Amino acid sequence: MNIVLLVGGLLLILLGANGLTDGAASLAKRFRIPSIVIGLTIVAFGTSAPELTVSLSSALKGSADISVGNVVGSNLFNTLMIVGCTALFAPITVTRNTLQQEIPLCILASLVLLVCANDVFLDGAQENVLGITDGLVLLGFFAIFMKYTFAIASHHPQEKEEETEEIRQLPLWKSILYILGGRAGLIVGGNFFVDGASGIARNLGVSESVIGLTLVAGGTSLPELATSVVAALKKNPEIAIGNVIGSNLFNIFFVLGCSASVTPLRLTGITNFDLWVLVGSGILFWFFGVFFGKRTITRVEGSVLMLCYVAYTAVLIYNI
């Protein structure tokens, strides 16, 4: 049964990603909205819906390590594996604004989480807890991010024609239908995949923190992977990059913010090693974009990002 859920979930995710990408890109072209804004909002929120569902349900069920591990692991998967894999299919061009603003904002989000999750080191507490106050702080950052995103739309209402000419223009009703249908497919498919993967992992006796950081994180990030690869292949790199960055910010600021606001999240299996790797992955992403390839994540750089994720996963497995 677990294998059936895995395969069925994967099929729904792939179909949903294709529909969401087509609908969002068409909507952006119709209303002259920059693709980066669509990627940071509609696409990112849609593909992050599985993370929100899993983290909230895990928090309410008292499985804080799965809740936090899901977010940390998903963001690592997004930055290292998804960007790397997408670059292998089609090198990703990164805009100057993304390098100067959006990626540093992702690094800041990781640093904020690192600070909030270090009560023992910073305050001398008995345990590390993401409490209600931490959750409200994260939601405050999310509000700032949303204000910034809409400011982009108001200041840059139009894209260059060459950036949108390859996007297929759909009727408005069909664009909305594609977005809603794709999002539904991603949510249902993500849940099926996570249930199947978690069932298999628990049968093998793997800890909750490792499940959250690897299988659950990878499963809930499959929508981002599918969406970014499809967007890159369809010559819309801004949606591919915006999807990853928006999902990372959405995961930390909104998903963890909501989860911690609902119930305190006590961290036992999530360590500073995991959080520092998260910070480092964002810095590496920014470094590649700034110093190599003329603001392009090349296939070689994509391979390095993927190898970094493989190395991190190997360390987790070794320490089980």
Summary of the structure (lengths in Angstrom):
residues: 320
radius of gyration: 18.4
end to end distance: 26.2
largest distance: 58.2
contacts: 1264
relative contact order: 0.25
helix: 81%
strand: 3%
